[in-house]
């Protein structure tokens, strides 16, 4: 088990800090990917609706 240090220089360059920062960044990237995917699905749905509407107008 690693014990955190009170020395800020050591803490910022230490393994615990790097691991925690990596975990936070990974979660942030995952949230962005999920939001982007949700937005892309909405765009696909709207485009499908638009294509149907255009098909009805052309008849």
KALINTA-V730649 format. One record per residue. N is the residue number from 1. PHI is phi in radians with two decimals (* if undefined). PSI is psi in radians with two decimals (NA if undefined). NEAR is the number of other ideal C-beta (glycine too) atoms within 10 Angstrom. Layout:
BEGIN
n->N phi->PHI psi->PSI near->NEAR
n->N phi->PHI psi->PSI near->NEAR
END
This chain:
BEGIN
n->1 phi->* psi->2.37 near->2
n->2 phi->-1.64 psi->2.49 near->8
n->3 phi->-1.91 psi->2.27 near->5
n->4 phi->-1.16 psi->2.63 near->11
n->5 phi->-1.85 psi->2.77 near->13
n->6 phi->-1.59 psi->-0.16 near->6
n->7 phi->-1.39 psi->2.01 near->10
n->8 phi->-1.12 psi->-0.64 near->9
n->9 phi->-1.11 psi->-0.79 near->8
n->10 phi->-1.19 psi->-0.69 near->11
n->11 phi->-1.12 psi->-0.73 near->12
n->12 phi->-1.26 psi->-0.44 near->11
n->13 phi->-1.81 psi->0.06 near->10
n->14 phi->-1.46 psi->2.94 near->15
n->15 phi->-1.15 psi->-0.66 near->8
n->16 phi->-1.13 psi->-0.78 near->12
n->17 phi->-1.09 psi->-0.81 near->15
n->18 phi->-1.08 psi->-0.74 near->11
n->19 phi->-1.14 psi->-0.74 near->11
n->20 phi->-1.16 psi->-0.74 near->12
n->21 phi->-1.12 psi->-0.74 near->11
n->22 phi->-1.10 psi->-0.72 near->10
n->23 phi->-1.11 psi->-0.75 near->10
n->24 phi->-1.13 psi->-0.77 near->10
n->25 phi->-1.15 psi->-0.65 near->10
n->26 phi->-1.10 psi->-0.78 near->10
n->27 phi->-1.09 psi->-0.70 near->10
n->28 phi->-1.12 psi->-0.76 near->10
n->29 phi->-1.12 psi->-0.74 near->10
n->30 phi->-1.08 psi->-0.72 near->10
n->31 phi->-1.09 psi->-0.73 near->10
n->32 phi->-1.12 psi->-0.72 near->10
n->33 phi->-1.10 psi->-0.77 near->10
n->34 phi->-1.11 psi->-0.73 near->10
n->35 phi->-1.16 psi->-0.69 near->10
n->36 phi->-1.13 psi->-0.72 near->10
n->37 phi->-1.10 psi->-0.76 near->10
n->38 phi->-1.09 psi->-0.73 near->10
n->39 phi->-1.14 psi->-0.71 near->10
n->40 phi->-1.12 psi->-0.67 near->10
n->41 phi->-1.13 psi->-0.69 near->10
n->42 phi->-1.11 psi->-0.74 near->10
n->43 phi->-1.09 psi->-0.75 near->10
n->44 phi->-1.07 psi->-0.70 near->10
n->45 phi->-1.13 psi->-0.76 near->10
n->46 phi->-1.16 psi->-0.69 near->10
n->47 phi->-1.12 psi->-0.66 near->10
n->48 phi->-1.13 psi->-0.72 near->10
n->49 phi->-1.10 psi->-0.73 near->10
n->50 phi->-1.13 psi->-0.72 near->10
n->51 phi->-1.10 psi->-0.70 near->10
n->52 phi->-1.12 psi->-0.75 near->10
n->53 phi->-1.12 psi->-0.72 near->10
n->54 phi->-1.15 psi->-0.64 near->9
n->55 phi->-1.13 psi->-0.65 near->9
n->56 phi->-1.21 psi->-0.66 near->8
n->57 phi->-1.19 psi->-0.62 near->7
n->58 phi->-1.31 psi->-0.23 near->6
n->59 phi->-1.31 psi->NA near->4
END
